[in-house]
Amino acid sequence: KFALSLISVIGVAAANFKSGSLSTYEKFTYGKFVTRMKTPNQKGTVSSFFTYWDGPGFYAGGWNELDIEIVPSVENNPFSTNVIYGDGHKKQESHDYAHEFDPREDWHTYEMEWTPDYISFAIDGKEVRHLATDNVDAAILEQGPVPPHELLDAYVPLGGKGFDPVDMPWYVLYDYVEVFTYNEHKNEFEFHWRDDFDAFDSSRWHKASGGFEANSSVFYPSNVYTNDGNLVIKMEPNDDDHHDKLHHDL
């Protein structure tokens, strides 16, 4: 929510910065999604872990998304959770911040659980938000299958107050991703797969190119790679001179 509103104000930096985005080829309906992630504590950035569906033939009334976002520009509460769902007519949102948590540049485990009965978000094993089906803001739960899930994405920078790219490049690191499917008959999660990113699995993950309207950076596949057992998304100026000076990996 913060990210989208800020992008709408900025809207001019798309050609000036590079970042990365990737998603799973596999599609999921319900499940538990876990990652251990380390984000740059840089204002004007958004680092995220989310599920996403816009359906065949995108329209706002069919947009569905479950978001975990780290937004350092929200100084007091940089951990953002969002449930976005289309009611068939327009996009609806239920947004909140986890209070009294600051990830800074530390490793943390982030988790989303999604079932027919609830959606929950957790940090380091502790639930910080829970939405049930009797909550009107959780109407996404009652709309049936939402298949495709993009589990990872980073787009940066957004610009705005406090943004200063002088020490770029910046990095988002993912230690692993775990996926659990949901067994509705047993009412439990079942382990499906884990990626420790010892190498990049191109049969599992798709690297994005380009971007989307009003995004303030451009996605380059070369800005997504594995290094030392981590998935890395790199953020840097999209300028030939700066690129020659700053293009180095961890």
C-alpha positions as a Markdown table, in Angstrom:
| # | Residue | x | y | z |
|---|---|---|---|---|
| 1 | Lys | 0.0 | 0.0 | 0.0 |
| 2 | Phe | 2.8 | 2.4 | 0.9 |
| 3 | Ala | 4.8 | 1.3 | -2.0 |
| 4 | Leu | 2.0 | 1.8 | -4.5 |
| 5 | Ser | 1.2 | 5.3 | -3.2 |
| 6 | Leu | 4.8 | 6.4 | -3.2 |
| 7 | Ile | 5.4 | 5.1 | -6.7 |
| 8 | Ser | 2.4 | 7.1 | -7.9 |
| 9 | Val | 4.0 | 10.2 | -6.6 |
| 10 | Ile | 7.5 | 9.6 | -7.9 |
| 11 | Gly | 7.0 | 7.9 | -11.3 |
| 12 | Val | 10.1 | 9.3 | -13.0 |
| 13 | Ala | 13.0 | 7.0 | -12.1 |
| 14 | Ala | 12.2 | 3.9 | -14.0 |
| 15 | Ala | 15.1 | 4.2 | -16.5 |
| 16 | Asn | 17.6 | 5.2 | -13.8 |
| 17 | Phe | 17.8 | 2.0 | -11.7 |
| 18 | Lys | 18.0 | -1.8 | -12.1 |
| 19 | Ser | 16.7 | -4.5 | -9.8 |
| 20 | Gly | 15.4 | -8.0 | -10.2 |
| 21 | Ser | 12.3 | -10.1 | -9.9 |
| 22 | Leu | 11.5 | -13.8 | -10.1 |
| 23 | Ser | 8.6 | -16.2 | -9.6 |
| 24 | Thr | 7.8 | -19.9 | -9.5 |
| 25 | Tyr | 6.6 | -21.7 | -12.5 |
| 26 | Glu | 4.6 | -23.9 | -10.2 |
| 27 | Lys | 1.2 | -22.7 | -9.1 |
| 28 | Phe | -0.4 | -23.1 | -5.6 |
| 29 | Thr | -3.8 | -22.8 | -4.1 |
| 30 | Tyr | -3.5 | -22.6 | -0.3 |
| 31 | Gly | -0.3 | -23.5 | 1.5 |
| 32 | Lys | 2.5 | -22.3 | 3.8 |
| 33 | Phe | 5.3 | -20.3 | 2.3 |
| 34 | Val | 8.5 | -19.6 | 4.3 |
| 35 | Thr | 11.7 | -17.7 | 3.6 |
| 36 | Arg | 14.7 | -16.6 | 5.6 |
| 37 | Met | 15.6 | -13.1 | 4.2 |
| 38 | Lys | 18.0 | -10.3 | 4.8 |
| 39 | Thr | 17.1 | -6.9 | 3.4 |
| 40 | Pro | 18.9 | -3.6 | 2.9 |
| 41 | Asn | 18.0 | -1.0 | 5.5 |
| 42 | Gln | 17.7 | 1.6 | 2.8 |
| 43 | Lys | 15.0 | 4.2 | 2.6 |
| 44 | Gly | 13.1 | 4.2 | -0.6 |
| 45 | Thr | 13.3 | 0.4 | -1.1 |
| 46 | Val | 10.8 | -2.4 | -1.0 |
| 47 | Ser | 11.9 | -6.0 | -0.5 |
| 48 | Ser | 9.2 | -8.6 | -0.7 |
| 49 | Phe | 8.0 | -12.2 | -0.4 |
| 50 | Phe | 4.5 | -12.7 | -1.8 |
| 51 | Thr | 1.9 | -14.7 | -3.7 |
| 52 | Tyr | 0.3 | -13.2 | -6.8 |
| 53 | Trp | -2.5 | -13.8 | -9.3 |
| 54 | Asp | -3.9 | -11.5 | -12.0 |
| 55 | Gly | -5.7 | -14.2 | -13.9 |
| 56 | Pro | -5.9 | -14.6 | -17.7 |
| 57 | Gly | -6.4 | -11.1 | -19.1 |
| 58 | Phe | -5.5 | -8.8 | -16.2 |
| 59 | Tyr | -8.2 | -6.6 | -14.7 |
| 60 | Ala | -8.3 | -4.9 | -11.3 |
| 61 | Gly | -11.5 | -6.7 | -10.2 |
| 62 | Gly | -9.7 | -10.1 | -10.4 |
| 63 | Trp | -6.4 | -9.1 | -8.8 |
| 64 | Asn | -5.3 | -11.3 | -5.8 |
| 65 | Glu | -2.2 | -11.0 | -3.8 |
| 66 | Leu | -0.8 | -11.8 | -0.3 |
| 67 | Asp | 2.2 | -9.6 | 0.6 |
| 68 | Ile | 5.1 | -9.4 | 3.0 |
| 69 | Glu | 7.1 | -6.3 | 2.3 |
| 70 | Ile | 10.0 | -4.6 | 4.1 |
| 71 | Val | 9.7 | -0.8 | 3.7 |
| 72 | Pro | 12.4 | 1.0 | 5.6 |
| 73 | Ser | 10.9 | 4.4 | 4.8 |
| 74 | Val | 8.2 | 3.6 | 7.2 |
| 75 | Glu | 10.6 | 4.1 | 10.1 |
| 76 | Asn | 8.6 | 3.0 | 13.0 |
| 77 | Asn | 6.9 | 0.0 | 11.4 |
| 78 | Pro | 8.8 | -1.1 | 8.3 |
| 79 | Phe | 7.2 | -4.6 | 8.2 |
| 80 | Ser | 4.1 | -4.4 | 6.0 |
| 81 | Thr | 1.5 | -7.1 | 5.3 |
| 82 | Asn | -1.2 | -6.8 | 2.7 |
| 83 | Val | -4.1 | -8.9 | 1.4 |
| 84 | Ile | -5.3 | -7.7 | -2.0 |
| 85 | Tyr | -8.3 | -9.3 | -3.7 |
| 86 | Gly | -10.7 | -8.5 | -6.5 |
| 87 | Asp | -14.4 | -8.7 | -5.7 |
| 88 | Gly | -15.2 | -9.0 | -9.4 |
| 89 | His | -15.6 | -5.2 | -9.8 |
| 90 | Lys | -12.6 | -3.5 | -8.2 |
| 91 | Lys | -9.5 | -4.2 | -6.3 |
| 92 | Gln | -9.9 | -4.4 | -2.5 |
| 93 | Glu | -7.1 | -4.2 | 0.1 |
| 94 | Ser | -6.6 | -5.0 | 3.8 |
| 95 | His | -3.3 | -3.6 | 4.9 |
| 96 | Asp | -1.4 | -3.4 | 8.2 |
| 97 | Tyr | 2.1 | -3.0 | 9.7 |
| 98 | Ala | 3.7 | -5.2 | 12.3 |
| 99 | His | 4.4 | -2.8 | 15.2 |
| 100 | Glu | 7.6 | -2.7 | 17.2 |
| 101 | Phe | 9.6 | -4.8 | 14.7 |
| 102 | Asp | 12.5 | -3.5 | 12.8 |
| 103 | Pro | 14.4 | -6.0 | 10.6 |
| 104 | Arg | 17.3 | -3.6 | 9.9 |
| 105 | Glu | 20.0 | -5.6 | 8.1 |
| 106 | Asp | 19.5 | -8.8 | 10.1 |
| 107 | Trp | 18.3 | -12.2 | 9.0 |
| 108 | His | 14.7 | -13.1 | 9.8 |
| 109 | Thr | 12.3 | -15.8 | 8.9 |
| 110 | Tyr | 9.1 | -14.7 | 7.3 |
| 111 | Glu | 6.0 | -16.9 | 6.9 |
| 112 | Met | 2.6 | -16.9 | 5.3 |
| 113 | Glu | -0.1 | -19.5 | 6.0 |
| 114 | Trp | -3.1 | -19.6 | 3.6 |
| 115 | Thr | -6.1 | -21.9 | 4.1 |
| 116 | Pro | -9.8 | -21.8 | 3.3 |
| 117 | Asp | -10.3 | -20.6 | 6.9 |
| 118 | Tyr | -7.6 | -18.0 | 7.5 |
| 119 | Ile | -4.5 | -16.1 | 6.3 |
| 120 | Ser | -1.7 | -15.5 | 8.8 |
| 121 | Phe | 1.7 | -13.8 | 8.8 |
| 122 | Ala | 4.6 | -14.6 | 11.1 |
| 123 | Ile | 8.1 | -13.3 | 11.9 |
| 124 | Asp | 10.6 | -15.7 | 13.4 |
| 125 | Gly | 7.9 | -18.2 | 14.3 |
| 126 | Lys | 5.7 | -15.6 | 16.0 |
| 127 | Glu | 2.3 | -14.8 | 14.4 |
| 128 | Val | 1.9 | -11.0 | 13.9 |
| 129 | Arg | -1.4 | -10.9 | 11.9 |
| 130 | His | -4.4 | -13.3 | 11.5 |
| 131 | Leu | -7.4 | -12.8 | 9.2 |
| 132 | Ala | -10.4 | -15.2 | 9.4 |
| 133 | Thr | -13.2 | -15.8 | 6.9 |
| 134 | Asp | -15.7 | -14.0 | 9.0 |
| 135 | Asn | -13.6 | -10.8 | 8.5 |
| 136 | Val | -15.0 | -8.9 | 5.5 |
| 137 | Asp | -11.4 | -7.8 | 4.6 |
| 138 | Ala | -10.5 | -11.5 | 4.0 |
| 139 | Ala | -13.0 | -12.0 | 1.2 |
| 140 | Ile | -10.1 | -13.4 | -0.8 |
| 141 | Leu | -10.5 | -16.6 | 1.2 |
| 142 | Glu | -14.0 | -17.2 | -0.2 |
| 143 | Gln | -13.3 | -16.7 | -3.8 |
| 144 | Gly | -12.0 | -20.1 | -4.7 |
| 145 | Pro | -8.7 | -21.0 | -6.3 |
| 146 | Val | -6.0 | -18.4 | -6.8 |
| 147 | Pro | -3.4 | -20.5 | -8.6 |
| 148 | Pro | -0.2 | -18.7 | -9.6 |
| 149 | His | 2.1 | -17.6 | -6.8 |
| 150 | Glu | 5.1 | -15.4 | -7.4 |
| 151 | Leu | 7.0 | -16.1 | -4.2 |
| 152 | Leu | 9.9 | -13.6 | -4.6 |
| 153 | Asp | 10.2 | -10.1 | -5.9 |
| 154 | Ala | 12.2 | -7.0 | -5.2 |
| 155 | Tyr | 11.8 | -3.6 | -6.9 |
| 156 | Val | 13.9 | -0.7 | -5.9 |
| 157 | Pro | 14.4 | 2.2 | -5.5 |
| 158 | Leu | 11.3 | 4.1 | -5.1 |
| 159 | Gly | 12.9 | 7.4 | -4.3 |
| 160 | Gly | 11.3 | 9.8 | -1.9 |
| 161 | Lys | 12.3 | 11.2 | 1.5 |
| 162 | Gly | 15.6 | 9.8 | 2.7 |
| 163 | Phe | 16.5 | 8.0 | -0.5 |
| 164 | Asp | 20.2 | 8.3 | -1.4 |
| 165 | Pro | 21.7 | 5.8 | -3.9 |
| 166 | Val | 25.3 | 7.0 | -3.3 |
| 167 | Asp | 26.4 | 3.6 | -1.8 |
| 168 | Met | 24.6 | 1.3 | -4.3 |
| 169 | Pro | 24.6 | -1.5 | -5.2 |
| 170 | Trp | 22.3 | -2.9 | -2.5 |
| 171 | Tyr | 21.2 | -6.5 | -2.1 |
| 172 | Val | 18.3 | -8.6 | -0.9 |
| 173 | Leu | 19.4 | -12.0 | 0.2 |
| 174 | Tyr | 17.2 | -15.1 | 0.6 |
| 175 | Asp | 18.8 | -18.0 | 2.5 |
| 176 | Tyr | 16.0 | -20.5 | 1.5 |
| 177 | Val | 12.4 | -20.9 | 0.5 |
| 178 | Glu | 10.1 | -23.6 | 1.8 |
| 179 | Val | 6.8 | -24.5 | 0.4 |
| 180 | Phe | 4.1 | -26.6 | 2.1 |
| 181 | Thr | 0.9 | -27.6 | 0.4 |
| 182 | Tyr | -2.4 | -27.7 | 2.3 |
| 183 | Asn | -4.3 | -30.9 | 2.8 |
| 184 | Glu | -7.9 | -29.9 | 3.3 |
| 185 | His | -9.0 | -33.4 | 4.3 |
| 186 | Lys | -6.4 | -33.6 | 7.2 |
| 187 | Asn | -6.5 | -29.8 | 7.8 |
| 188 | Glu | -2.7 | -29.7 | 7.9 |
| 189 | Phe | 0.3 | -28.5 | 5.9 |
| 190 | Glu | 2.5 | -31.0 | 4.2 |
| 191 | Phe | 6.1 | -30.4 | 3.2 |
| 192 | His | 6.4 | -29.9 | -0.6 |
| 193 | Trp | 9.9 | -28.6 | -1.4 |
| 194 | Arg | 12.8 | -26.5 | -0.1 |
| 195 | Asp | 15.3 | -24.5 | -2.2 |
| 196 | Asp | 18.6 | -23.7 | -0.4 |
| 197 | Phe | 19.9 | -21.8 | -3.4 |
| 198 | Asp | 23.1 | -23.8 | -3.7 |
| 199 | Ala | 22.6 | -23.1 | -7.4 |
| 200 | Phe | 19.9 | -21.4 | -9.4 |
| 201 | Asp | 17.1 | -23.8 | -10.4 |
| 202 | Ser | 15.9 | -22.5 | -13.7 |
| 203 | Ser | 13.3 | -25.3 | -13.9 |
| 204 | Arg | 11.6 | -23.9 | -10.7 |
| 205 | Trp | 12.2 | -20.1 | -11.0 |
| 206 | His | 11.6 | -17.7 | -13.8 |
| 207 | Lys | 13.6 | -14.4 | -13.9 |
| 208 | Ala | 11.6 | -11.4 | -15.0 |
| 209 | Ser | 12.6 | -8.8 | -17.6 |
| 210 | Gly | 11.3 | -5.3 | -18.0 |
| 211 | Gly | 8.9 | -4.0 | -15.3 |
| 212 | Phe | 5.4 | -2.7 | -14.9 |
| 213 | Glu | 3.7 | 0.7 | -15.2 |
| 214 | Ala | 5.1 | 3.2 | -12.7 |
| 215 | Asn | 7.7 | 0.8 | -11.4 |
| 216 | Ser | 10.7 | 2.9 | -10.5 |
| 217 | Ser | 13.3 | 0.3 | -11.5 |
| 218 | Val | 13.7 | -2.1 | -14.4 |
| 219 | Phe | 14.0 | -5.8 | -13.9 |
| 220 | Tyr | 17.1 | -7.5 | -15.4 |
| 221 | Pro | 17.6 | -11.3 | -15.2 |
| 222 | Ser | 21.3 | -10.6 | -14.6 |
| 223 | Asn | 20.4 | -8.9 | -11.3 |
| 224 | Val | 19.1 | -12.2 | -9.9 |
| 225 | Tyr | 21.6 | -14.9 | -9.1 |
| 226 | Thr | 22.8 | -17.3 | -6.4 |
| 227 | Asn | 26.0 | -16.8 | -4.4 |
| 228 | Asp | 27.4 | -18.6 | -1.4 |
| 229 | Gly | 24.2 | -20.5 | -0.7 |
| 230 | Asn | 21.9 | -17.4 | -1.1 |
| 231 | Leu | 19.6 | -16.1 | -3.7 |
| 232 | Val | 20.6 | -12.5 | -4.4 |
| 233 | Ile | 18.6 | -9.7 | -5.9 |
| 234 | Lys | 20.8 | -6.8 | -6.7 |
| 235 | Met | 19.8 | -3.2 | -6.9 |
| 236 | Glu | 22.0 | -0.6 | -8.7 |
| 237 | Pro | 21.9 | 2.5 | -11.0 |
| 238 | Asn | 20.8 | 1.7 | -14.5 |
| 239 | Asp | 23.5 | 3.9 | -16.0 |
| 240 | Asp | 26.4 | 2.8 | -18.2 |
| 241 | Asp | 29.1 | 4.8 | -16.4 |
| 242 | His | 27.8 | 3.9 | -12.9 |
| 243 | His | 27.2 | 0.3 | -14.0 |
| 244 | Asp | 30.9 | -0.1 | -15.1 |
| 245 | Lys | 32.0 | 1.1 | -11.7 |
| 246 | Leu | 29.5 | -0.6 | -9.5 |
| 247 | His | 28.7 | -3.9 | -11.2 |
| 248 | His | 30.2 | -6.4 | -8.8 |
| 249 | Asp | 28.7 | -9.4 | -7.1 |
| 250 | Leu | 28.9 | -10.4 | -3.4 |
